[in-house]
């Protein structure tokens, strides 16, 4: 069995979705254990935020570093093939994310983005607690 290194594998929509579901579960578990209650994927708000806290007028997005173009090592990694395609696609994703955040804030909500690379940090819970109040 030959395995393709992860960096060379072409990200598929399915892979993106399942990775995002995993990241989201990490965040949900932490917040649930701390007795926070939230709605999931509220499609009445721009960008369908992953977690919505209506009483606090707050939303959390959980974003994969590659797909959403995070300014970190993981986010800078590009597939070996079709680089132009991916970098254009990721630029569009970033643009769309920025528009969604702007629109949500304009509607009077607070927004926190939790990045994939932050989901393993011990400081994540503190950061979310500080944001949620
Ligand atoms: Zn990152």
Backbone and ligand atoms as CSV (ligand in chain L), in Angstrom:
chain,resi,resn,atom,element,x,y,z
A,1,UNK,N,N,0.848,-1.207,0.000
A,1,UNK,CA,C,0.000,0.000,0.000
A,1,UNK,C,C,0.876,1.246,0.000
A,2,UNK,N,N,0.723,2.064,-1.022
A,2,UNK,CA,C,1.452,3.337,-1.020
A,2,UNK,C,C,0.521,4.442,-0.557
A,3,UNK,N,N,1.009,5.211,0.365
A,3,UNK,CA,C,0.182,6.297,0.865
A,3,UNK,C,C,0.651,7.626,0.308
A,4,UNK,N,N,-0.311,8.420,-0.088
A,4,UNK,CA,C,0.036,9.757,-0.560
A,4,UNK,C,C,0.181,10.657,0.656
A,5,UNK,N,N,1.291,11.370,0.744
A,5,UNK,CA,C,1.412,12.305,1.874
A,5,UNK,C,C,0.260,13.304,1.855
A,6,UNK,N,N,-0.162,13.690,3.008
A,6,UNK,CA,C,-1.337,14.555,3.110
A,6,UNK,C,C,-1.180,15.847,2.304
A,7,UNK,N,N,0.054,16.360,2.286
A,7,UNK,CA,C,0.296,17.635,1.612
A,7,UNK,C,C,0.117,17.530,0.099
A,8,UNK,N,N,0.217,16.309,-0.430
A,8,UNK,CA,C,0.105,16.140,-1.881
A,8,UNK,C,C,-1.298,15.756,-2.312
A,9,UNK,N,N,-2.060,15.321,-1.362
A,9,UNK,CA,C,-3.407,14.894,-1.682
A,9,UNK,C,C,-4.265,16.105,-2.016
A,10,UNK,N,N,-5.126,15.926,-2.943
A,10,UNK,CA,C,-5.981,17.025,-3.341
A,10,UNK,C,C,-7.200,17.057,-2.413
A,11,UNK,N,N,-7.439,18.191,-1.789
A,11,UNK,CA,C,-8.584,18.240,-0.872
A,11,UNK,C,C,-9.901,18.099,-1.638
A,12,UNK,N,N,-10.763,17.245,-1.191
A,12,UNK,CA,C,-12.066,17.102,-1.829
A,12,UNK,C,C,-13.113,17.731,-0.921
A,13,UNK,N,N,-14.267,18.011,-1.468
A,13,UNK,CA,C,-15.336,18.603,-0.662
A,13,UNK,C,C,-15.686,17.697,0.516
A,14,UNK,N,N,-15.693,16.392,0.228
A,14,UNK,CA,C,-16.051,15.444,1.279
A,14,UNK,C,C,-15.044,15.496,2.427
A,15,UNK,N,N,-13.759,15.554,2.060
A,15,UNK,CA,C,-12.705,15.629,3.072
A,15,UNK,C,C,-12.831,16.917,3.883
A,16,UNK,N,N,-13.153,17.992,3.188
A,16,UNK,CA,C,-13.302,19.279,3.864
A,16,UNK,C,C,-14.450,19.222,4.859
A,17,UNK,N,N,-15.550,18.629,4.412
A,17,UNK,CA,C,-16.732,18.552,5.280
A,17,UNK,C,C,-16.486,17.700,6.515
A,18,UNK,N,N,-15.840,16.548,6.320
A,18,UNK,CA,C,-15.675,15.676,7.474
A,18,UNK,C,C,-14.636,16.244,8.433
A,19,UNK,N,N,-13.635,16.914,7.888
A,19,UNK,CA,C,-12.658,17.550,8.768
A,19,UNK,C,C,-13.326,18.651,9.578
A,20,UNK,N,N,-14.160,19.430,8.906
A,20,UNK,CA,C,-14.823,20.512,9.604
A,20,UNK,C,C,-15.761,19.988,10.687
A,21,UNK,N,N,-16.421,18.880,10.405
A,21,UNK,CA,C,-17.304,18.281,11.406
A,21,UNK,C,C,-16.503,17.876,12.638
A,22,UNK,N,N,-15.305,17.375,12.427
A,22,UNK,CA,C,-14.446,16.966,13.541
A,22,UNK,C,C,-14.024,18.157,14.389
A,23,UNK,N,N,-13.606,19.217,13.707
A,23,UNK,CA,C,-13.181,20.427,14.412
A,23,UNK,C,C,-14.334,21.003,15.218
A,24,UNK,N,N,-15.496,20.995,14.578
A,24,UNK,CA,C,-16.674,21.538,15.237
A,24,UNK,C,C,-17.016,20.734,16.490
A,25,UNK,N,N,-16.839,19.429,16.412
A,25,UNK,CA,C,-17.136,18.576,17.567
A,25,UNK,C,C,-16.232,18.908,18.754
A,26,UNK,N,N,-14.980,19.216,18.481
A,26,UNK,CA,C,-14.049,19.579,19.560
A,26,UNK,C,C,-14.579,20.816,20.295
A,27,UNK,N,N,-14.968,21.803,19.507
A,27,UNK,CA,C,-15.459,23.058,20.070
A,27,UNK,C,C,-16.785,22.836,20.815
A,28,UNK,N,N,-17.675,22.073,20.190
A,28,UNK,CA,C,-18.985,21.827,20.814
A,28,UNK,C,C,-18.854,21.092,22.133
A,29,UNK,N,N,-17.967,20.111,22.164
A,29,UNK,CA,C,-17.782,19.338,23.392
A,29,UNK,C,C,-17.308,20.219,24.544
A,30,UNK,N,N,-16.326,21.070,24.243
A,30,UNK,CA,C,-15.802,21.977,25.266
A,30,UNK,C,C,-16.902,22.878,25.816
A,31,UNK,N,N,-17.678,23.473,24.906
A,31,UNK,CA,C,-18.686,24.433,25.329
A,31,UNK,C,C,-19.855,23.746,26.028
A,32,UNK,N,N,-20.199,22.588,25.541
A,32,UNK,CA,C,-21.292,21.847,26.156
A,32,UNK,C,C,-20.932,21.458,27.591
A,33,UNK,N,N,-19.698,21.000,27.784
A,33,UNK,CA,C,-19.228,20.620,29.116
A,33,UNK,C,C,-19.245,21.808,30.067
A,34,UNK,N,N,-19.074,23.010,29.524
A,34,UNK,CA,C,-19.089,24.217,30.344
A,34,UNK,C,C,-20.502,24.791,30.454
A,35,UNK,N,N,-21.487,24.007,30.038
A,35,UNK,CA,C,-22.910,24.336,30.178
A,35,UNK,C,C,-23.399,25.466,29.265
A,36,UNK,N,N,-22.650,25.754,28.232
A,36,UNK,CA,C,-23.152,26.710,27.241
A,36,UNK,C,C,-24.145,25.993,26.346
A,37,UNK,N,N,-25.184,26.719,25.968
A,37,UNK,CA,C,-26.158,26.144,25.040
A,37,UNK,C,C,-26.217,26.992,23.785
A,38,UNK,N,N,-26.384,26.320,22.662
A,38,UNK,CA,C,-26.256,27.017,21.387
A,38,UNK,C,C,-27.119,26.343,20.334
A,39,UNK,N,N,-27.340,27.056,19.266
A,39,UNK,CA,C,-27.979,26.474,18.085
A,39,UNK,C,C,-26.896,26.187,17.063
A,40,UNK,N,N,-27.157,25.211,16.211
A,40,UNK,CA,C,-26.175,24.837,15.206
A,40,UNK,C,C,-26.599,25.303,13.822
A,41,UNK,N,N,-25.617,25.774,13.065
A,41,UNK,CA,C,-25.807,26.090,11.642
A,41,UNK,C,C,-27.079,26.879,11.373
A,42,UNK,N,N,-27.182,27.996,12.040
A,42,UNK,CA,C,-28.365,28.838,11.890
A,42,UNK,C,C,-28.368,29.486,10.502
A,43,UNK,N,N,-29.267,29.007,9.653
A,43,UNK,CA,C,-29.244,29.530,8.279
A,43,UNK,C,C,-30.008,30.830,8.111
A,44,UNK,N,N,-30.462,31.418,9.234
A,44,UNK,CA,C,-31.068,32.748,9.126
A,44,UNK,C,C,-29.987,33.826,9.211
A,45,UNK,N,N,-28.751,33.447,9.555
A,45,UNK,CA,C,-27.658,34.418,9.636
A,45,UNK,C,C,-26.691,34.215,8.467
A,46,UNK,N,N,-26.078,35.307,8.003
A,46,UNK,CA,C,-25.145,35.208,6.875
A,46,UNK,C,C,-24.022,34.204,7.166
A,47,UNK,N,N,-23.762,33.338,6.212
A,47,UNK,CA,C,-22.678,32.378,6.354
A,47,UNK,C,C,-23.003,31.175,7.207
A,48,UNK,N,N,-24.262,31.089,7.683
A,48,UNK,CA,C,-24.700,29.948,8.476
A,48,UNK,C,C,-23.659,29.593,9.552
A,49,UNK,N,N,-23.546,30.448,10.588
A,49,UNK,CA,C,-22.498,30.210,11.594
A,49,UNK,C,C,-22.636,28.829,12.239
A,50,UNK,N,N,-21.496,28.227,12.576
A,50,UNK,CA,C,-21.501,26.871,13.134
A,50,UNK,C,C,-22.228,26.808,14.471
A,51,UNK,N,N,-21.943,27.777,15.347
A,51,UNK,CA,C,-22.603,27.818,16.654
A,51,UNK,C,C,-23.196,29.203,16.867
A,52,UNK,N,N,-24.450,29.223,17.318
A,52,UNK,CA,C,-25.132,30.491,17.547
A,52,UNK,C,C,-25.664,30.529,18.972
A,53,UNK,N,N,-25.378,31.645,19.665
A,53,UNK,CA,C,-25.800,31.834,21.051
A,53,UNK,C,C,-26.772,33.001,21.071
A,54,UNK,N,N,-28.065,32.729,20.858
A,54,UNK,CA,C,-29.023,33.817,20.637
A,54,UNK,C,C,-29.089,34.808,21.811
A,55,UNK,N,N,-29.118,34.319,23.029
A,55,UNK,CA,C,-29.224,35.201,24.193
A,55,UNK,C,C,-28.027,36.127,24.319
A,56,UNK,N,N,-26.910,35.695,23.852
A,56,UNK,CA,C,-25.683,36.489,23.956
A,56,UNK,C,C,-25.405,37.284,22.690
A,57,UNK,N,N,-26.263,37.146,21.715
A,57,UNK,CA,C,-26.044,37.786,20.406
A,57,UNK,C,C,-24.614,37.526,19.935
A,58,UNK,N,N,-24.242,36.260,19.978
A,58,UNK,CA,C,-22.876,35.889,19.615
A,58,UNK,C,C,-22.887,34.650,18.732
A,59,UNK,N,N,-21.935,34.602,17.804
A,59,UNK,CA,C,-21.792,33.414,16.959
A,59,UNK,C,C,-20.329,32.994,16.925
A,60,UNK,N,N,-20.122,31.703,16.704
A,60,UNK,CA,C,-18.759,31.185,16.523
A,60,UNK,C,C,-18.686,30.437,15.199
A,61,UNK,N,N,-17.681,30.795,14.415
A,61,UNK,CA,C,-17.343,30.025,13.219
A,61,UNK,C,C,-16.152,29.137,13.553
A,62,UNK,N,N,-16.203,27.894,13.103
A,62,UNK,CA,C,-15.050,27.003,13.249
A,62,UNK,C,C,-14.515,26.763,11.843
A,63,UNK,N,N,-13.298,27.226,11.592
A,63,UNK,CA,C,-12.777,27.203,10.234
A,63,UNK,C,C,-11.512,26.369,10.080
A,64,UNK,N,N,-11.488,25.571,9.035
A,64,UNK,CA,C,-10.273,24.855,8.665
A,64,UNK,C,C,-9.253,25.845,8.112
A,65,UNK,N,N,-7.989,25.678,8.483
A,65,UNK,CA,C,-6.956,26.657,8.121
A,65,UNK,C,C,-6.708,26.705,6.612
A,66,UNK,N,N,-6.691,25.564,5.958
A,66,UNK,CA,C,-6.435,25.545,4.510
A,66,UNK,C,C,-7.596,26.167,3.745
A,67,UNK,N,N,-8.762,25.645,3.989
A,67,UNK,CA,C,-9.933,26.018,3.202
A,67,UNK,C,C,-10.307,27.487,3.342
A,68,UNK,N,N,-10.056,28.036,4.534
A,68,UNK,CA,C,-10.439,29.424,4.782
A,68,UNK,C,C,-9.233,30.365,4.775
A,69,UNK,N,N,-8.085,29.826,4.369
A,69,UNK,CA,C,-6.906,30.680,4.174
A,69,UNK,C,C,-6.392,31.354,5.423
A,70,UNK,N,N,-6.261,30.582,6.509
A,70,UNK,CA,C,-5.726,31.177,7.730
A,70,UNK,C,C,-4.271,31.573,7.543
A,71,UNK,N,N,-3.891,32.630,8.265
A,71,UNK,CA,C,-2.539,33.152,8.221
A,71,UNK,C,C,-1.654,32.343,9.185
A,72,UNK,N,N,-1.480,31.064,8.879
A,72,UNK,CA,C,-0.645,30.201,9.717
A,72,UNK,C,C,0.044,29.192,8.807
A,73,UNK,N,N,0.911,28.383,9.373
A,73,UNK,CA,C,1.674,27.411,8.593
A,73,UNK,C,C,0.751,26.498,7.788
A,74,UNK,N,N,-0.232,25.965,8.478
A,74,UNK,CA,C,-1.160,25.037,7.840
A,74,UNK,C,C,-1.956,25.717,6.726
A,75,UNK,N,N,-2.327,26.963,6.995
A,75,UNK,CA,C,-3.104,27.711,6.011
A,75,UNK,C,C,-2.296,28.046,4.770
A,76,UNK,N,N,-0.989,28.124,4.911
A,76,UNK,CA,C,-0.126,28.499,3.790
A,76,UNK,C,C,0.210,27.305,2.903
A,77,UNK,N,N,-0.100,26.116,3.382
A,77,UNK,CA,C,0.245,24.914,2.636
A,77,UNK,C,C,-0.673,24.765,1.419
A,78,UNK,N,N,-0.075,24.509,0.269
A,78,UNK,CA,C,-0.862,24.375,-0.959
A,78,UNK,C,C,-0.679,22.979,-1.555
A,79,UNK,N,N,-1.732,22.430,-2.138
A,79,UNK,CA,C,-1.563,21.143,-2.824
A,79,UNK,C,C,-0.529,21.280,-3.940
A,80,UNK,N,N,0.137,20.188,-4.257
A,80,UNK,CA,C,1.212,20.230,-5.254
A,80,UNK,C,C,0.677,20.492,-6.658
A,81,UNK,N,N,-0.549,20.075,-6.909
A,81,UNK,CA,C,-1.122,20.278,-8.241
A,81,UNK,C,C,-2.243,21.309,-8.183
A,82,UNK,N,N,-2.496,21.916,-9.317
A,82,UNK,CA,C,-3.583,22.897,-9.442
A,82,UNK,C,C,-3.487,24.038,-8.428
A,83,UNK,N,N,-2.286,24.491,-8.203
A,83,UNK,CA,C,-2.094,25.543,-7.207
A,83,UNK,C,C,-2.917,26.798,-7.494
A,84,UNK,N,N,-2.952,27.155,-8.786
A,84,UNK,CA,C,-3.672,28.374,-9.143
A,84,UNK,C,C,-5.165,28.242,-8.841
A,85,UNK,N,N,-5.677,27.074,-9.165
A,85,UNK,CA,C,-7.087,26.801,-8.900
A,85,UNK,C,C,-7.385,26.939,-7.413
A,86,UNK,N,N,-6.541,26.299,-6.587
A,86,UNK,CA,C,-6.796,26.324,-5.150
A,86,UNK,C,C,-6.610,27.701,-4.551
A,87,UNK,N,N,-5.589,28.412,-5.012
A,87,UNK,CA,C,-5.378,29.706,-4.387
A,87,UNK,C,C,-6.489,30.681,-4.767
A,88,UNK,N,N,-7.037,30.547,-5.999
A,88,UNK,CA,C,-8.169,31.395,-6.379
A,88,UNK,C,C,-9.402,31.033,-5.557
A,89,UNK,N,N,-9.592,29.733,-5.364
A,89,UNK,CA,C,-10.753,29.268,-4.621
A,89,UNK,C,C,-10.689,29.743,-3.167
A,90,UNK,N,N,-9.508,29.650,-2.597
A,90,UNK,CA,C,-9.352,30.046,-1.203
A,90,UNK,C,C,-9.483,31.559,-1.034
A,91,UNK,N,N,-8.998,32.305,-2.021
A,91,UNK,CA,C,-9.211,33.760,-1.980
A,91,UNK,C,C,-10.698,34.093,-1.952
A,92,UNK,N,N,-11.458,33.363,-2.758
A,92,UNK,CA,C,-12.914,33.600,-2.770
A,92,UNK,C,C,-13.524,33.240,-1.424
A,93,UNK,N,N,-13.076,32.141,-0.849
A,93,UNK,CA,C,-13.594,31.755,0.468
A,93,UNK,C,C,-13.313,32.838,1.506
A,94,UNK,N,N,-12.096,33.372,1.480
A,94,UNK,CA,C,-11.717,34.415,2.442
A,94,UNK,C,C,-12.589,35.654,2.279
A,95,UNK,N,N,-12.782,36.006,1.010
A,95,UNK,CA,C,-13.600,37.166,0.690
A,95,UNK,C,C,-15.027,36.969,1.227
A,96,UNK,N,N,-15.572,35.791,0.984
A,96,UNK,CA,C,-16.929,35.492,1.421
A,96,UNK,C,C,-17.025,35.492,2.947
A,97,UNK,N,N,-16.030,34.907,3.603
A,97,UNK,CA,C,-16.015,34.906,5.066
A,97,UNK,C,C,-16.052,36.334,5.606
A,98,UNK,N,N,-15.223,37.186,4.999
A,98,UNK,CA,C,-15.160,38.578,5.458
A,98,UNK,C,C,-16.517,39.262,5.279
A,99,UNK,N,N,-17.178,38.981,4.170
A,99,UNK,CA,C,-18.494,39.578,3.923
A,99,UNK,C,C,-19.523,39.086,4.929
A,100,UNK,N,N,-19.475,37.817,5.229
A,100,UNK,CA,C,-20.417,37.254,6.205
A,100,UNK,C,C,-20.212,37.881,7.588
A,101,UNK,N,N,-18.957,37.967,8.001
A,101,UNK,CA,C,-18.659,38.526,9.322
A,101,UNK,C,C,-19.127,39.978,9.394
A,102,UNK,N,N,-18.869,40.703,8.326
A,102,UNK,CA,C,-19.292,42.099,8.275
A,102,UNK,C,C,-20.817,42.206,8.421
A,103,UNK,N,N,-21.530,41.371,7.674
A,103,UNK,CA,C,-22.996,41.425,7.699
A,103,UNK,C,C,-23.555,41.017,9.065
A,104,UNK,N,N,-22.953,40.026,9.682
A,104,UNK,CA,C,-23.433,39.576,10.994
A,104,UNK,C,C,-23.215,40.669,12.040
A,105,UNK,N,N,-22.033,41.284,11.983
A,105,UNK,CA,C,-21.735,42.362,12.941
A,105,UNK,C,C,-22.679,43.536,12.747
A,106,UNK,N,N,-22.964,43.831,11.498
A,106,UNK,CA,C,-23.844,44.941,11.182
A,106,UNK,C,C,-25.245,44.703,11.750
A,107,UNK,N,N,-25.627,43.420,11.835
A,107,UNK,CA,C,-26.935,43.066,12.380
A,107,UNK,C,C,-26.898,43.027,13.913
A,108,UNK,N,N,-25.773,43.402,14.496
A,108,UNK,CA,C,-25.703,43.534,15.954
A,108,UNK,C,C,-25.219,42.296,16.694
A,109,UNK,N,N,-24.583,41.405,15.991
A,109,UNK,CA,C,-24.044,40.208,16.641
A,109,UNK,C,C,-22.536,40.312,16.772
A,110,UNK,N,N,-21.997,39.572,17.759
A,110,UNK,CA,C,-20.550,39.479,17.921
A,110,UNK,C,C,-20.082,38.185,17.257
A,111,UNK,N,N,-18.888,38.215,16.728
A,111,UNK,CA,C,-18.382,37.067,15.961
A,111,UNK,C,C,-17.009,36.626,16.468
A,112,UNK,N,N,-16.870,35.324,16.698
A,112,UNK,CA,C,-15.557,34.753,17.005
A,112,UNK,C,C,-15.261,33.664,15.983
A,113,UNK,N,N,-14.054,33.695,15.422
A,113,UNK,CA,C,-13.620,32.617,14.542
A,113,UNK,C,C,-12.620,31.751,15.295
A,114,UNK,N,N,-12.927,30.468,15.383
A,114,UNK,CA,C,-11.986,29.516,15.964
A,114,UNK,C,C,-11.337,28.771,14.812
A,115,UNK,N,N,-10.013,28.844,14.733
A,115,UNK,CA,C,-9.282,28.192,13.647
A,115,UNK,C,C,-8.865,26.790,14.050
A,116,UNK,N,N,-8.770,25.974,13.018
A,116,UNK,CA,C,-8.322,24.588,13.181
A,116,UNK,C,C,-7.061,24.479,14.047
A,117,UNK,N,N,-6.080,25.350,13.777
A,117,UNK,CA,C,-4.809,25.271,14.508
A,117,UNK,C,C,-4.978,25.667,15.969
A,118,UNK,N,N,-6.115,26.251,16.325
A,118,UNK,CA,C,-6.348,26.666,17.712
A,118,UNK,C,C,-7.101,25.612,18.510
A,119,UNK,N,N,-7.650,24.622,17.802
A,119,UNK,CA,C,-8.509,23.667,18.507
A,119,UNK,C,C,-7.718,22.780,19.463
A,120,UNK,N,N,-6.390,22.738,19.298
A,120,UNK,CA,C,-5.585,21.916,20.196
A,120,UNK,C,C,-4.929,22.737,21.295
A,121,UNK,N,N,-5.109,24.035,21.257
A,121,UNK,CA,C,-4.460,24.889,22.247
A,121,UNK,C,C,-5.208,24.836,23.575
A,122,UNK,N,N,-4.452,24.724,24.685
A,122,UNK,CA,C,-5.105,24.716,25.997
A,122,UNK,C,C,-5.841,26.031,26.272
A,123,UNK,N,N,-5.436,27.090,25.568
A,123,UNK,CA,C,-6.041,28.397,25.829
A,123,UNK,C,C,-7.369,28.599,25.102
A,124,UNK,N,N,-7.771,27.628,24.294
A,124,UNK,CA,C,-8.989,27.800,23.502
A,124,UNK,C,C,-10.223,28.068,24.367
A,125,UNK,N,N,-10.383,27.264,25.403
A,125,UNK,CA,C,-11.576,27.412,26.252
A,125,UNK,C,C,-11.641,28.799,26.878
A,126,UNK,N,N,-10.482,29.267,27.358
A,126,UNK,CA,C,-10.439,30.580,27.983
A,126,UNK,C,C,-10.837,31.660,26.971
A,127,UNK,N,N,-10.350,31.504,25.769
A,127,UNK,CA,C,-10.648,32.473,24.725
A,127,UNK,C,C,-12.149,32.498,24.422
A,128,UNK,N,N,-12.751,31.331,24.354
A,128,UNK,CA,C,-14.179,31.263,24.039
A,128,UNK,C,C,-15.017,31.788,25.204
A,129,UNK,N,N,-14.592,31.452,26.415
A,129,UNK,CA,C,-15.318,31.915,27.606
A,129,UNK,C,C,-15.281,33.423,27.706
A,130,UNK,N,N,-14.111,33.979,27.431
A,130,UNK,CA,C,-13.964,35.435,27.481
A,130,UNK,C,C,-14.872,36.088,26.435
A,131,UNK,N,N,-14.945,35.477,25.278
A,131,UNK,CA,C,-15.784,36.017,24.212
A,131,UNK,C,C,-17.270,35.920,24.563
A,132,UNK,N,N,-17.668,34.778,25.097
A,132,UNK,CA,C,-19.100,34.560,25.350
A,132,UNK,C,C,-19.583,35.285,26.601
A,133,UNK,N,N,-18.686,35.436,27.562
A,133,UNK,CA,C,-19.062,36.098,28.815
A,133,UNK,C,C,-19.787,35.152,29.756
L,1,ZN,ZN,ZN,-4.432,28.166,11.344
